[in-house]
């Protein structure tokens, strides 16, 4: 049963008293304990009801109401949630009010539980109220926890409280923001609120609060961390300071969560996931064989990274036997010859024969060899070298299949025979219908590509070293280098318009003004072959045309300066390069796109700008002697052949002086290298009678390296006086290759 207490006042007076207390906003009314004890009537208290109420784990209003009438109840001793300000107000109000009537106290005790409920609700209302400006002003953006990255591509950042879109403001330029910061001294306080797209300024109060937080102090300056302690609990005449409730029932019932945990641990032990610890007494002692053979030991010492056994001494052979075979016993002459040898080369043991083992004497060098072995083991460090097992096939680069790289020349399709001596040079016409060839027999021939017929023959009378067809289709002109001269001939091919332009080009008269350069090159009209002859002061090694067909260059390997000549056919004028090459010039090639020229010496390649007249870059090949160079149609890649059979590739985009790739593709000298204008093909010919055709793909992406794949080795030419293939040229439109051999035969290789 619950103990109940009758009130001496009517219910109306109690309700009026509660209204007065609620109006004042008080949590609790303090009553002097002495007078309260005098006014309590004597009642019988059921102790069982007190224990029943204490057995429950929750403090409900009903339990408080029940315990208010019990004899051991300490309503004031139990902790209550109160603010310090409200407590001070209570103390002041209690002092001003003075003593209350016993009837009022009894009326309050009747509805004690309801009073606490109303006070607690009033407390929550006071806690929810705040003076912060952030709580008063609602956020402008109402999207909630949605990330702003979702509105990155939109023109707005969210919606306001009315549902309208909040448009993004234009961002200030960095220059404008910098100028604004220079003019405004308070600009460092401002920052952008990306959530509401507003500019917020930090106040002085906020800065003071931040500084206090950085110093480890309370955010508010009015807070006193060393305020005197206020003891809100009344310990006077208290029988039960904390609680007189009995132990709850759950403390005597086994826990289900602990039983589940024990089951999981048992299951883990059975599966072997958790192993019990071994006792120290059961651990076995770590013993090792003191006199045993440790050559196969794999144990590791704590002071070293790994154990490396000592190398075994060399076992004795047949010559150290007490009864060796007769062929191992040296003669007296050989023993005397040992004395003349160095001590390092002298054999350390001379075999002897004994009739029985009893007659074998003690080994005289036993102690010495043992001592030397101890020194080797002590002084010579032993290092463990890990052997890496790598598949050799995995080291090879992943190259595409040759079938995917077709078309490219594979076999000989046609032979052009007619020259009596080695063919030194070949050149293809722009349309690809004819080819020209020069030979040491002093003749120049023009062949029809498809039929192999010789259409025209010039008897020069001297050995022809180089032929070059004009790349301009408007002119039918062929340049031939013969000794000190360069002949410019009209081939006679083409329509009437082409022939008319060609005759006008060749009939142009040379300038009559005196020039000091005429001492090096002179223009002469050649009536024998109806052409023009350029006479140099020394032998001409090569002739190269410009892509427009009006300019061409000649190389005279005579010195470091004045060895490269630039000629203009329409005006019959000559210019020289007054530059120091650092060696003898070998060949020169024009840039296929720009007004640049590449000049190669025996070890370097220099690129010059013809308009500005200055050097652009210098390439160091690292080769012994350069024989020929070729420029890619894009102009960004250069291939070089050398007299030692090496081939190197330069990538101009890498801005490096060293070659990108070097390969030894031939056993003998490389005579010429050639690029194809349309297909990703290039070829190298050598004196070993072979021609190496390769795939050289250049990508527009600068981050991707060129793809170089060897495709085919073309054979067929015979060697003559140690020379093989003298020259090679690609067809301008088809994947065909023309080769000129020392066996006086020209071959056409097709796909």
C-alpha positions in Angstrom: 0.0 0.0 0.0 1.0 3.5 -0.6 1.0 6.0 2.4 -1.3 8.9 1.9 -1.5 12.2 3.8 -4.6 14.4 4.3 -4.4 18.1 3.8 -5.6 20.6 6.4 -6.6 23.2 3.7 -9.2 22.9 1.1 -8.3 22.1 -2.5 -9.1 25.7 -3.6 -6.5 27.2 -1.4 -3.9 24.7 -2.7 -4.7 25.6 -6.3 -4.4 29.3 -5.6 -1.0 28.8 -4.0 0.2 26.8 -7.1 -0.9 29.6 -9.4 1.0 32.1 -7.3 4.1 29.9 -7.5 3.8 29.5 -11.3 3.3 33.2 -11.8 6.6 33.9 -10.1 8.4 31.2 -12.3 9.8 29.4 -9.3 10.9 25.8 -9.4 10.6 25.0 -5.8 9.7 26.7 -2.5 12.0 26.2 0.5 10.3 25.7 3.9 12.1 25.8 7.2 12.6 22.2 8.2 12.0 22.7 11.9 8.5 24.1 11.4 7.8 21.5 8.8 8.5 18.7 11.2 6.2 20.3 13.8 3.3 20.5 11.4 3.5 16.9 10.2 0.8 14.7 11.7 1.8 11.3 13.1 0.9 8.6 10.6 1.8 5.1 10.0 4.1 4.4 7.1 4.3 1.2 5.1 7.9 0.4 4.6 7.2 -2.1 1.9 5.7 0.5 -0.3 8.9 2.5 0.0 11.0 -0.5 -1.2 8.6 -1.3 -3.9 8.8 2.3 -5.3 12.7 2.2 -5.0 12.9 -1.1 -6.9 11.8 0.6 -10.1 14.6 2.1 -12.2 12.7 5.2 -13.3 11.8 8.2 -11.3 8.2 8.9 -12.3 5.9 11.6 -11.0 3.8 8.9 -9.3 6.8 7.6 -7.4 7.6 11.0 -6.3 4.1 11.6 -5.1 4.1 8.3 -3.2 7.5 9.0 -1.6 6.3 12.5 -0.5 4.0 11.0 2.0 6.4 8.3 3.3 8.4 8.8 6.5 11.9 8.5 5.1 11.2 10.7 2.0 13.7 13.4 1.3 12.2 15.5 -1.4 14.6 18.4 -0.8 17.6 16.1 -0.5 17.2 14.6 -4.0 19.1 16.5 -6.7 17.0 18.9 -8.8 17.9 20.7 -12.1 18.0 24.3 -11.4 19.8 27.4 -12.6 22.0 29.4 -10.3 20.0 32.5 -11.0 16.7 30.8 -10.1 18.3 29.5 -7.0 19.3 32.9 -5.9 15.9 34.2 -6.6 14.4 31.4 -4.5 16.6 32.3 -1.6 15.6 36.0 -1.8 12.0 35.2 -2.1 12.1 32.8 0.8 13.7 35.4 3.0 11.2 38.1 2.0 8.2 35.8 2.3 9.1 34.7 5.8 7.4 31.7 7.3 4.6 30.0 5.6 1.6 28.4 7.3 1.6 24.7 7.9 -1.6 24.4 5.8 0.2 25.8 2.8 3.0 23.3 3.2 0.6 20.5 3.4 -1.2 21.6 0.4 2.0 21.7 -1.6 2.9 18.2 -0.5 -0.3 16.8 -1.9 0.4 17.7 -5.6 4.2 17.5 -5.4 4.5 15.4 -8.5 2.3 17.7 -10.6 4.3 20.7 -9.4 7.6 19.2 -10.6 6.1 18.4 -14.0 5.0 22.0 -14.5 8.3 23.4 -13.2 10.3 21.1 -15.6 8.2 22.3 -18.6 8.8 25.9 -17.6 12.5 25.1 -17.3 12.7 23.7 -20.9 11.0 26.8 -22.1 13.6 28.9 -20.5 16.4 26.8 -21.9 15.1 27.0 -25.5 15.0 30.8 -25.3 18.2 32.4 -26.5 19.5 36.0 -27.0 21.8 34.9 -29.9 21.3 36.9 -33.2 21.9 33.7 -35.3 18.8 32.1 -33.8 16.7 35.3 -34.5 17.7 35.6 -38.1 16.8 32.5 -40.2 19.3 31.4 -42.9 18.7 32.8 -46.3 19.3 29.5 -48.1 16.8 26.7 -47.3 18.3 23.8 -49.1 19.4 22.2 -45.9 22.3 19.7 -45.8 22.4 19.5 -49.7 26.1 20.0 -50.8 26.7 23.1 -52.9 28.6 21.1 -55.5 25.2 20.0 -56.9 24.6 23.7 -57.9 28.0 24.1 -59.5 26.7 24.2 -63.1 23.5 26.1 -62.2 22.9 29.8 -62.1 21.5 29.7 -58.5 22.7 28.2 -55.2 19.3 27.3 -53.7 16.0 28.7 -52.6 14.9 31.3 -50.0 12.1 30.9 -47.6 9.5 32.0 -50.2 10.7 29.4 -52.7 12.4 31.8 -55.1 15.8 31.0 -56.6 18.9 32.6 -55.0 21.0 33.7 -58.0 24.8 33.5 -57.8 26.5 36.8 -57.6 29.3 37.7 -60.0 32.7 37.0 -58.6 35.1 39.9 -58.4 38.3 39.8 -60.4 41.4 39.1 -58.3 42.8 42.5 -59.4 39.6 44.3 -58.3 39.6 42.4 -55.0 43.2 43.3 -54.4 42.6 47.0 -55.1 39.5 46.9 -52.8 41.6 45.4 -50.0 44.2 48.1 -50.4 41.6 50.8 -50.0 39.5 49.2 -47.3 41.3 48.7 -44.0 38.5 46.4 -42.7 38.7 44.1 -45.7 40.5 41.4 -43.8 37.4 41.0 -41.6 35.2 40.1 -44.5 34.7 36.6 -45.9 32.3 35.0 -48.3 29.5 32.8 -47.0 29.2 30.3 -49.9 26.0 28.8 -48.4 24.0 32.0 -48.6 26.2 33.7 -51.2 26.7 36.8 -49.0 29.6 38.7 -47.7 29.9 38.6 -43.9 31.9 40.9 -41.8 33.4 39.8 -38.5 32.6 42.2 -35.6 35.0 43.2 -32.9 33.0 41.1 -30.3 33.5 38.0 -32.5 37.3 38.7 -32.8 37.5 39.0 -29.0 35.6 35.7 -28.6 38.0 34.0 -31.1 41.1 35.4 -29.3 39.7 34.1 -26.0 39.1 30.7 -27.5 42.7 30.6 -28.9 44.1 31.5 -25.5 42.1 28.6 -23.9 39.7 30.9 -22.0 36.0 31.0 -21.8 34.2 32.6 -24.8 32.4 35.2 -22.7 34.5 37.7 -20.7 31.9 37.9 -17.9 32.4 34.3 -17.0 34.3 33.7 -13.7 36.1 30.3 -13.7 37.0 30.7 -10.1 33.6 31.5 -8.7 32.9 30.2 -5.1 31.2 26.8 -5.0 27.5 26.8 -4.2 26.4 23.7 -2.4 22.8 23.2 -3.6 22.3 20.0 -1.5 21.2 20.3 2.0 23.0 17.8 4.2 21.5 19.0 7.5 19.5 16.3 9.3 19.5 14.0 6.3 19.1 10.3 7.0 19.8 9.1 3.5 22.3 11.4 1.6 22.0 9.8 -1.9 19.3 7.1 -2.1 17.7 4.6 0.1 16.4 2.5 -2.8 17.2 -1.2 -2.8 19.4 -2.9 -5.4 17.6 -3.2 -8.8 16.6 -6.6 -10.1 18.8 -6.5 -13.1 21.9 -6.7 -11.0 20.9 -10.3 -9.9 20.0 -11.5 -13.4 22.7 -12.8 -15.9 23.3 -10.4 -18.7 22.3 -11.5 -22.2 24.9 -9.3 -24.0 27.7 -10.8 -21.9 26.5 -14.4 -22.7 26.5 -13.6 -26.4 30.1 -12.2 -26.1 31.2 -15.3 -24.3 29.7 -17.5 -27.0 31.6 -15.6 -29.7 34.8 -16.0 -27.8 34.3 -19.7 -27.4 33.6 -20.1 -31.1 36.7 -18.1 -32.0 38.9 -20.3 -29.7 37.4 -23.5 -31.2 38.2 -22.3 -34.8 41.7 -21.4 -33.8 41.3 -17.6 -34.3 42.2 -17.0 -30.6 45.1 -19.1 -29.2 45.7 -19.3 -25.5 48.9 -18.1 -24.1 51.5 -20.6 -23.2 53.0 -20.7 -19.8 56.6 -19.7 -19.5 57.5 -23.0 -18.0 56.3 -24.9 -21.1 58.6 -22.9 -23.5 61.4 -25.0 -24.8 65.0 -23.8 -24.4 66.6 -22.5 -27.6 69.5 -24.9 -28.2 71.8 -25.1 -31.2 74.5 -27.6 -32.2 77.8 -26.2 -31.0 80.0 -28.4 -33.1 77.5 -29.2 -35.9 77.7 -28.3 -39.5 75.9 -24.9 -39.9 76.2 -24.7 -43.7 72.5 -25.6 -44.2 71.3 -23.5 -41.2 68.5 -21.0 -42.0 68.3 -19.5 -38.5 68.7 -15.8 -38.2 70.7 -14.0 -35.6 69.2 -11.0 -33.9 72.3 -8.9 -34.5 72.5 -9.5 -38.3 70.0 -9.2 -41.1 70.5 -12.7 -42.4 72.8 -15.6 -41.8 75.3 -16.3 -44.6 77.3 -19.5 -44.2 81.0 -19.5 -44.9 82.2 -20.8 -48.2 83.6 -24.3 -48.2 87.3 -24.9 -49.0 88.2 -26.5 -52.2 88.3 -30.2 -52.1 91.5 -32.0 -53.0 91.8 -33.4 -56.6 93.6 -36.2 -58.2 96.9 -34.4 -58.2 96.9 -34.4 -54.3 96.5 -38.1 -54.1 99.3 -40.2 -52.4 99.4 -42.3 -55.6 98.3 -40.0 -58.5 98.3 -41.2 -62.1 101.6 -40.7 -64.0 100.3 -37.9 -66.2 99.8 -35.7 -63.1 103.4 -36.1 -61.9 105.6 -33.2 -63.3 109.1 -33.8 -64.7 112.2 -32.2 -63.2 112.2 -29.7 -66.1 108.7 -28.6 -65.3 109.6 -28.3 -61.6 112.6 -26.0 -62.5 110.3 -24.0 -64.7 108.0 -23.4 -61.7 110.8 -21.5 -60.0 110.9 -18.9 -62.8 107.2 -18.2 -62.5 105.6 -15.5 -60.3 104.5 -16.7 -56.9 100.8 -16.0 -57.7 101.0 -18.2 -60.9 103.1 -20.9 -59.4 101.2 -24.1 -58.4 100.8 -24.4 -54.7 101.1 -28.2 -54.6 103.4 -30.5 -56.6 102.1 -34.0 -56.7 104.3 -36.9 -55.6 103.9 -40.6 -55.5 104.2 -42.8 -52.3 104.2 -46.5 -52.2 102.0 -46.6 -49.0 100.2 -44.3 -46.7 102.7 -44.9 -43.9 105.4 -43.1 -45.9 103.3 -39.9 -46.4 104.9 -37.1 -44.5 103.0 -34.3 -42.7 101.8 -31.5 -45.0 104.1 -28.6 -44.5 101.6 -25.8 -45.5 98.8 -27.1 -43.3 99.0 -24.4 -40.7 99.7 -21.7 -43.2 96.6 -22.5 -45.3 94.4 -22.8 -42.2 95.6 -19.4 -41.0 95.0 -17.8 -44.5 91.5 -19.3 -44.5 90.8 -17.8 -41.1 91.9 -14.4 -42.4 89.7 -14.7 -45.4 86.6 -15.5 -43.2 87.4 -12.7 -40.9 88.4 -9.9 -43.2 86.5 -10.6 -46.4 82.8 -9.6 -46.0 80.1 -11.9 -47.4 77.1 -10.3 -49.1 73.9 -12.1 -50.1 73.0 -11.4 -53.7 69.4 -12.0 -54.5 68.9 -13.5 -57.9 65.8 -12.2 -59.7 64.0 -14.7 -62.0 62.6 -12.6 -64.9 61.2 -14.0 -68.0 63.3 -12.7 -70.9 60.1 -12.4 -73.0 58.6 -10.0 -70.6 61.5 -7.5 -71.1 60.8 -7.2 -74.8 58.7 -4.2 -75.8 55.1 -4.9 -76.8 55.2 -4.2 -80.6 52.3 -4.4 -83.0 52.0 -7.2 -85.5 53.7 -6.7 -88.9 50.4 -7.6 -90.6 48.8 -4.5 -89.0 51.6 -2.2 -90.3 51.1 -3.0 -94.0 51.7 -1.9 -96.7 55.5 -1.8 -96.9 58.0 -3.1 -99.5 58.7 -6.8 -99.2 60.1 -8.2 -102.4 61.8 -7.2 -105.6 59.4 -6.4 -108.4 61.5 -4.9 -111.2 65.2 -4.4 -112.1 66.6 -1.6 -114.1 69.8 -2.7 -116.0 71.9 -0.5 -118.3 74.7 1.1 -116.3 78.2 -0.4 -116.7 79.6 0.7 -113.3 78.2 1.2 -109.8 75.1 3.4 -109.5 75.8 6.1 -107.0 72.5 8.0 -106.8 68.8 7.7 -107.8 66.0 10.3 -107.7 62.3 10.1 -108.3 60.1 12.5 -110.2 57.3 14.3 -108.3 54.5 12.4 -110.0 56.4 9.1 -109.6 56.3 8.3 -113.3 60.1 8.5 -113.9 63.3 8.0 -112.0 66.8 9.3 -112.7 70.0 7.6 -111.9 73.7 8.5 -112.1 76.7 6.1 -112.3 80.4 6.1 -112.1 80.5 5.2 -115.8 79.7 8.9 -116.6 76.1 8.5 -117.7 72.8 9.7 -116.4 69.7 7.7 -117.3 66.0 8.4 -117.0 63.8 5.3 -116.5 60.1 4.7 -116.8 59.0 3.2 -113.4 56.3 0.8 -114.5 58.0 -0.7 -117.6 61.7 -0.3 -116.7 62.6 1.3 -120.1 65.4 3.7 -120.4 63.8 6.9 -122.0 66.8 9.2 -122.0 70.6 9.0 -121.7 73.2 11.7 -121.2 76.9 11.0 -121.7 78.6 13.3 -119.2 82.1 12.0 -119.5 82.9 12.1 -115.8 81.8 10.1 -112.7 78.3 11.2 -111.5 78.2 11.5 -107.7 74.7 12.8 -107.2 71.4 13.4 -109.0 68.4 15.4 -107.7 65.0 15.9 -109.5 63.3 19.3 -109.0 60.4 18.9 -106.5 58.3 21.5 -108.2 55.9 19.9 -110.7 55.9 23.1 -112.8 59.5 22.5 -113.9 61.1 19.5 -115.5 64.7 20.1 -114.2 67.4 17.7 -113.1 70.5 18.6 -111.1 73.6 16.5 -111.6 76.9 16.8 -109.6 80.0 15.9 -111.6 83.3 16.6 -110.1 83.7 20.4 -109.6 80.5 21.1 -111.6 76.8 21.0 -111.1 74.7 20.6 -114.3 71.1 21.9 -114.5 69.4 20.0 -117.4 66.0 20.1 -119.0 64.7 16.5 -119.1 62.2 17.2 -121.8 59.3 15.5 -120.0 55.9 17.1 -119.3 53.4 19.0 -121.4 54.0 22.2 -123.4 53.3 24.5 -120.5 55.8 22.7 -118.3 58.4 22.8 -121.1 57.8 26.5 -121.7 58.3 27.4 -118.0 61.4 25.2 -117.8 63.0 26.9 -120.8 62.3 30.3 -119.4 63.8 29.3 -116.1 67.0 28.0 -117.7 67.4 30.8 -120.2 67.6 33.5 -117.5 70.8 35.5 -117.8 73.3 35.8 -114.9 73.7 39.3 -113.3 76.4 41.4 -114.9 77.4 43.1 -111.6 80.8 42.2 -110.3 80.7 40.1 -107.2 83.5 38.7 -105.0 81.6 35.4 -104.7 82.2 34.6 -108.4 85.6 33.4 -107.4 84.0 30.4 -105.7 81.1 29.6 -108.0 80.6 30.7 -111.7 77.5 30.2 -113.9 78.3 28.9 -117.4 75.9 28.1 -120.2 76.4 24.5 -121.3 75.7 24.2 -125.0 76.6 20.5 -125.2 73.6 19.4 -123.0 71.5 22.5 -123.5 71.7 23.4 -119.8 73.5 25.4 -117.2 76.8 24.6 -115.5 77.8 25.8 -112.0 81.6 25.5 -111.6 82.9 25.3 -108.0 86.4 25.6 -106.8 86.4 22.0 -105.4 84.5 18.8 -105.7 80.8 18.9 -105.0 79.5 16.1 -102.7 75.7 16.6 -102.7 72.9 18.7 -104.2 69.6 19.3 -102.5 66.5 21.2 -103.8 64.2 23.5 -101.8 60.5 22.5 -101.8 59.6 25.4 -104.1 62.1 24.4 -106.8 63.8 27.7 -107.3 66.6 27.4 -104.7 69.1 24.5 -104.2 72.2 24.0 -102.1 75.5 22.4 -102.8 78.1 21.1 -100.3 81.8 21.4 -101.0 83.7 19.6 -98.1 86.7 21.9 -98.4 86.9 23.7 -95.0 85.1 24.9 -92.0 83.8 28.0 -93.7 82.5 28.7 -97.2 81.6 25.1 -97.9 77.8 25.5 -98.2 76.4 27.4 -101.2 72.9 28.6 -101.7 71.9 29.1 -105.4 68.8 30.7 -107.0 68.1 29.3 -110.4 65.7 32.0 -111.6 68.3 34.8 -111.0 71.4 32.6 -111.4 72.8 34.0 -108.2 74.9 32.3 -105.4 75.2 33.0 -101.7 77.6 31.5 -99.2 77.3 30.7 -95.5 80.0 32.5 -93.6 79.7 30.3 -90.6 82.1 28.1 -88.6 80.8 24.6 -88.6 83.5 23.1 -86.4 84.4 20.5 -89.0 84.0 19.4 -92.7 80.5 19.7 -94.0 79.0 16.3 -95.2 75.5 17.1 -96.4 72.7 19.7 -96.2 68.9 19.2 -96.2 66.1 21.8 -96.3 63.3 21.9 -93.8 60.1 20.5 -95.4 57.9 23.2 -94.0 59.9 26.2 -92.7 62.7 28.3 -94.1 65.4 26.3 -92.2 68.3 24.3 -93.4 70.1 21.4 -91.6 73.8 21.1 -92.1 75.7 18.1 -90.9 79.4 17.7 -90.2 81.1 14.4 -89.3 79.8 14.5 -85.7 77.2 17.2 -85.3 74.0 18.6 -87.0 73.2 22.3 -87.0 69.9 23.9 -87.8 69.9 27.4 -89.2 67.2 30.0 -89.9 67.6 31.3 -93.4 65.6 34.4 -92.8 67.3 35.5 -89.6 70.6 34.0 -90.5 71.4 32.5 -87.1 71.7 29.0 -85.6 68.7 27.5 -83.9 70.0 24.4 -82.3 72.9 22.0 -82.4 72.5 18.2 -82.2 75.3 16.0 -80.9 74.9 12.5 -82.4 77.7 10.8 -80.5 78.7 8.9 -83.8 82.1 8.6 -85.2 81.2 9.9 -88.7 77.8 10.9 -90.2 77.1 9.7 -93.7 73.6 11.0 -94.4 70.5 12.6 -92.8 66.8 12.7 -93.6 64.0 15.0 -92.3 60.5 13.8 -91.4 57.7 15.4 -93.5 56.5 17.2 -90.3 60.0 18.6 -89.7 60.1 17.6 -86.1 62.1 14.4 -86.4 65.6 13.7 -87.9 67.2 10.4 -88.7 70.9 10.0 -89.1 73.1 7.3 -90.6 76.8 6.8 -89.8 79.8 5.1 -91.2 79.9 2.6 -88.3 76.5 1.1 -89.2 74.6 2.9 -86.5 71.3 4.6 -86.9 70.0 7.3 -84.6 66.6 9.2 -84.3 66.3 12.8 -83.0 63.0 14.1 -81.6 63.1 17.9 -81.9 60.1 18.3 -79.5 62.0 16.9 -76.6 64.4 19.9 -76.7 67.4 17.7 -76.0 70.7 17.6 -77.8 71.1 13.9 -77.5 69.3 11.3 -79.8 66.1 9.7 -78.7 67.0 6.3 -80.1 70.3 4.6 -81.3 70.3 1.2 -83.0 73.0 -0.9 -84.7 71.1 -2.2 -87.7 73.9 -2.8 -90.1 77.3 -4.4 -89.9 79.0 -2.0 -92.4 78.6 1.7 -93.4 75.2 3.2 -93.9 75.3 5.1 -97.2 71.9 6.8 -97.1 68.6 7.1 -95.1 65.2 8.1 -96.6 61.7 9.0 -95.3 58.5 8.4 -97.1 56.3 11.5 -97.7 52.9 9.9 -97.1 53.4 6.5 -95.3 55.1 6.1 -91.8 58.1 4.3 -93.4 61.8 5.0 -93.5 64.7 3.0 -94.9 68.5 2.7 -94.4 70.9 1.1 -97.0 74.4 -0.2 -96.2 77.5 -1.7 -97.8 76.5 -5.1 -96.3 74.1 -5.4 -99.3 71.0 -5.0 -97.2 68.2 -2.4 -96.9 66.4 -2.1 -93.5 62.8 -1.0 -93.9 61.1 0.2 -90.7 57.8 1.6 -89.4 58.2 5.1 -87.9 54.9 6.4 -86.7 54.9 10.0 -85.3 51.9 11.0 -83.2 50.4 14.5 -82.9 50.2 14.0 -79.1 53.5 15.3 -77.7 53.2 13.1 -74.6 53.4 9.9 -76.8 56.7 8.7 -78.1 57.3 7.7 -81.7 56.6 4.1 -82.6 59.7 2.6 -84.3 59.3 -1.1 -85.5 61.7 -2.9 -87.8 59.7 -4.5 -90.6 61.8 -6.1 -93.4 65.4 -6.7 -94.4 65.6 -6.4 -98.2 68.4 -8.4 -99.9 69.3 -8.9 -103.6 72.2 -6.7 -104.4 75.7 -8.1 -104.9 78.9 -6.6 -103.4 81.5 -5.0 -105.6 84.8 -3.9 -104.3 83.5 -3.9 -100.8 80.5 -1.7 -101.6 76.9 -2.7 -101.4 73.7 -0.6 -101.7 74.8 3.0 -102.6 71.4 4.8 -102.4 67.7 4.3 -101.7 64.6 6.5 -102.4 60.9 6.0 -101.8 58.2 6.4 -104.4 56.4 9.8 -103.8 52.9 8.1 -103.7 53.2 4.3 -103.4 54.9 2.3 -100.7 57.7 1.3 -103.1 61.4 1.6 -102.6 64.2 2.2 -105.3 67.7 1.0 -104.4 70.9 1.6 -106.4 73.6 -1.0 -105.9 77.3 -1.2 -106.6 76.5 -4.1 -109.0 75.2 -1.5 -111.5 71.6 -2.6 -111.0 68.6 -0.6 -109.8 65.9 -2.5 -108.0 62.3 -1.7 -107.2 60.8 -3.3 -104.1 57.0 -3.4 -103.7 54.5 -4.6 -101.1 
